[in-house]
Amino acid sequence: MIISFILTTFFLGGKIVISAIPYNGALSWKLEAFFRKKEVPMTDPYFFKEGLNGIIKDLDKSLDLPDKLYIVDDFSIQMDENGKIKKINSFLYGRDEKEQKKTFLISYDVSKNKNQMEVWLDYETNSD
């Protein structure tokens, strides 16, 4: 009885550990989202009022952005005829005070999340 309990404990414990290894199971995806995904509120969804500075201010309030930011690929904004932002897709990076590279993968879709920008932190980029 005790031996079967110990064997079951080791077997199931091993399965949990394997599931937590990055990209190896559902637990790993949830842990990655917990540590890397941030929801940033968009205070004013109208691009014509604040422009790009409004988006950057919202991000900076929640994420403490580096002073200098660079665009890795594209900065895509879709809006309606009144200037209300419908979608944002971008990949930004910069260096913090310790000269460590920080990356910000930004996604916003008004149909999915009404006033929250989704930001994934610290992914790899080929820029220096």
Secondary structure by P-SEA (a helix, b strand, c coil): caaaaaaaaaaaaaaaaaaacccccaaaaaaaaaccbbbbbbcccccccccaaaaaaaaaaccccccbbbbcccbbbbbccccccccccccccccccccbbbbbbbbbbccccccbbbbbcccccccc
